[in-house]
Amino acid sequence: MNKIINYELSRRFSAEIHDYVPGGAHTYSKGDDQFPLNAPGAIVRGKGARVWDLDDNEFIDCSMGLTSVCIGHGYEPVAQAVCDAAFQGTNFQRPAAIELEAAKLFLETVESGDMVKFAKNGSTVVTAAVKLARAFTGRNRVAVAKEHNFFSFDDWFISTTPCDLGIPTHVRSMTATFSYNNYSSVEALLADNDHDIACLIMEPVKFDPPVDNFLHKVAALCKDRGVVFVMDEMVSGFKWDIRGAHNFYGVKADLATWGKGIANGFSACALTGRADIMELGGIRREGDDKLFLISTTHGAETIGLAAMVATIQAFKQHDMIASNWGRGEALKLRLEQVVAKHGLGKSLQLLGYPCLFILACRNAAGEADDAFRTLMLQEMIARGVLFQGMFYPTWSHQQAEIDHLVMAFDESCAIYRKAIDAGTTNQLLMGRPVKPVFRKKI
């Protein structure tokens, strides 16, 4: 397989953008420190499961815009719906008619909650869930699963990470943590009658499945202790099930948050929940105290909602959830066979479900190692696969893309085998290893 070596325009782009944009990107996980030296500096266009960079290098996209592009880049029915909406006007002085249509369709589709509030980014709706929970319970603190790496860019969550610069000290005490699949850690938080926990937030699943009815037991405990139970479906929504992963597991949430893959890459996020909680953000309770929930000029911009409506219609029309699971199962099996072929079972592990899984990279001692992980990213990218460690199979990952992925993985594993045998990535890795997004020092 021919290796990509031309990055002239990418190098210029990466050198210049840091002078204009802090971090060189508007999402930290898209930054230069998250990719090996040979990664493309910028993407100029995409079609289906493929993208092209400034130097016209072509790549298969593995994570599809941080899993936000749930069907494919430039998927025509969604793009056409966006164009049609744009020509009719994107923002008005009163609610757009599509707001009611979109609300009904979304609630009918996800079957999670009685009311919905739309916004443009996930942090907005998750923080709104926190505010609702505090108002509903009269309590102050938030409990989050510490293994789940992102809920919001707002202070209440970022204070729990190493990146707590700029956050007042007293804010940090407002958020507590527990461990996913560790029920006793949740019980300990809620043991005291004066626990002051307003809500508990976690993703229904990451890559390790819930065990011993963990989700159901936590939901029951929250109900018993008067805590609002929030399921964050930003990543898992429209992957495990169109109704979300919490419905996949048969557990009900008081509030649920949605984003990323509900509008095929367009900006649309949602907060859904019980009417008695959600109505606290309304204006029909005349004489009651007013809760200022979400009020954003672009929150219900018509193009985002039109994209969401068209995305839902496509998922239902083509049964995309089942299709994605099927191609994911086939891909994962073939990748596991490659790992076995190279005798790398102790060093490379595919973790997660067929609809979304990751590659865990370890060194010769069996330890997680950023240098070894970066080497795998480097070799996949060199073979035309834009890879960050995640596999997200979509409708656009057809047989040609899957075959290319497997061939690139096979050749990359051969290089990885050399590093394992040598006990080092020296002479194989170009440049520095990638770094964690959440770290104390730059």
Number of C-alpha atoms within 10 A of each C-alpha: 10 8 12 16 10 14 18 12 16 19 18 12 16 17 12 12 14 13 10 9 10 10 15 20 16 10 9 15 15 18 16 19 18 17 23 26 20 19 23 28 25 17 16 11 14 19 15 21 24 21 21 19 19 20 17 15 15 20 24 25 29 23 23 28 16 18 25 21 23 28 27 23 22 17 20 13 14 27 19 15 19 23 14 14 19 16 9 11 12 15 16 11 6 6 12 15 9 17 17 11 13 20 20 14 16 22 17 13 15 19 16 24 19 18 19 22 21 28 25 21 18 25 20 24 27 27 22 20 30 23 21 24 28 20 18 18 16 12 17 17 21 24 22 24 21 15 14 15 17 18 23 16 14 13 17 20 23 21 22 19 16 12 15 17 11 8 14 11 11 8 15 18 13 18 19 18 17 21 15 24 20 15 18 13 14 22 15 11 15 20 11 10 7 8 15 18 25 25 27 25 24 25 26 25 23 20 12 12 14 16 11 11 12 16 25 17 14 20 21 16 17 22 13 10 17 16 26 26 25 27 29 30 26 26 24 26 25 25 28 23 19 22 20 27 23 24 18 13 17 10 17 19 21 24 29 30 32 27 30 25 28 33 26 28 25 23 24 29 28 24 27 29 23 16 14 12 21 24 17 21 19 13 13 10 11 8 7 9 10 14 14 13 19 18 12 12 12 15 21 26 25 26 27 28 30 28 27 27 22 22 25 22 16 16 19 13 9 11 13 21 18 16 16 24 21 14 20 23 16 13 20 23 14 19 19 16 15 20 22 13 13 15 14 20 14 15 21 22 16 21 16 18 21 23 24 25 21 19 18 15 24 20 22 18 11 12 12 15 15 17 22 27 23 26 26 25 24 25 26 27 26 22 23 23 24 25 24 25 18 20 25 23 32 27 19 18 23 13 11 8 20 18 14 16 25 18 18 21 22 20 16 20 23 18 17 26 17 13 20 19 11 11 13 16 21 11 7 15 19 14 12 14 20 20 16 12 17 16 11 11 6 9
